[in-house]
Amino acid sequence: MTRPHYDDISTIPLPTDRELIPHLQVMLEAALRRQVWIMLLDNQFCPLPVLVPIDLEAEPHPDDAAAFAESLRCLSMDFETATLVLTLERPGPAELMDRDRRWLRTLREACVASEASFRGPYLLLGDIVRQVPPDDYVGTPLARSLDDEFGQGSF
């Protein structure tokens, strides 16, 4: 599917995950690299003309959440009433890995610390965007596990 032009989607509200997730799938298309996408929604939950990719390391570092929170705080100051939508992109197997859980936890902690309104983080694997319930990653330790070194590859 061709990515739509902003003028064609600018007035379409995305108030729930039912509307937002298909929109993210069309906009992000397919997972090609490890990165996070930031999209902004206005106070009517319509997309703003901002879609920012940020490359990520393989593993989050202990100070990543604080640094990312500061960036989100600055971004939200530019768009005061906007809601931030974060999507973690990762190529590779479709199953949720410990590394994904650590990044999702880091991103969520950054969003909470930024005090910005946010949705997600979502996860883009292949060409599917999925919602991962916080219970699946919030309790995940930020330290690497042996699963990452033995048997889960370099994704």
Secondary structure, 3 states (H helix, E strand, C coil): CCCCCHHHHCCCCCCCHHHHHHHHHHHHCCCCCCEEEEEEECCCCCEEEEEEEEECCCCCCCCHHHHHHHHHHHHHHHCCCCEEEEEEECCCCCCCCHHHHHHHHHHHHHHHHHCCCEEEEEEEECCEEEECCHHHCCCCCCCCCHHHHCCCCCC
